[in-house]
């Protein structure tokens, strides 16, 4: 299970995450805080799914690089995620 913590002060935002990733009973260290241009984000859950080689990081970065409001970027992410997920599932 992944833990992500966000703490916001009047001038700063702190983002923290655990550093273990696992698959099929194995675990290894990994940094779950990622950077896309000037935005830092963290992923949890099935950020990467081995059997289909699906990595949600690509979908997140595509959405973050869009122009417009955060709401627009969220919609781009959801649409991209749904398409990527369906594609990955049908490949298997």
N, C-alpha and C positions, 0 to 999 in steps of 0.2 A: 504494500500500500504506500502511495506517495503522499507526503505532507508538504503543502505549500503554505507559507505565511506571508502576509502583506501587512506592513505597519506604515501608517501615514501620519506625518507630523504637519505642522503648518508650512514647513519649507522643504520637506523631503519625503520620499517614499522608499521603504526598504522592502526588498523581495528576498525571501529565503526558501530553500527547498532541501529535502534530504538528498543524499548522494549515492543511493543504491538503485540499481536497475536489475531486474531479474527476468529469467525466462526458463521454464521447464525445470524448476528447482535450483537453478544456478543464480548467483548474484555477482555483480561487479560494480565498481565505482564509476559514476558518471555525473557530470554537472547538468542539472535539469534547468538551469537558468540560461536562456539563450538570448542572443541579440540579433535584431533585424534593423539595420540602419541605426537610428537613434532610439529605438524602443527595445526594452528588455522585457522578456516574458518567460513564463515557466509552463511546462507541460506535465501532465500526469496521466495515469491510466494507460491506455493502449496508444501511447505516443508513437510507438513503432510495433508493428505486428509481423513477426517473422514469417509465418506461412505465406502471406501475400506480399511481403516486403513493403507494406503501406506505412508511410511516415507522415504523420499529421503536421510536422514542422513545415513541410513545403506548402501545405494549404494555409497555415497561419501566416507565413511570410508573404504569400501572394496577397492575402487580405490586408496585411499591415502596410503593404506598399501602395495600396490604392489611395487615390485622392479622395477628399470628402470627409464627412463626419465619422465619428466612431460608430454610429448606428449603421452607416453605409458599409463600413468595413466589416462589421459583425455580419451583416446580410451576405456580403461577398464570401466570408468564411463559411457560413452555414451552407450556402449553395455549393461552394467548392467541396466542402466536406461530404455532403450528401452524394455528389457525383463521384468523388474519389472512393468513398466507402463502397458504393454500389459496384464500381469498376473492379475494386480489389476483391470483393466477394465473388463476382462472376468469373474472375480469373482462376479461382481455386476450384 
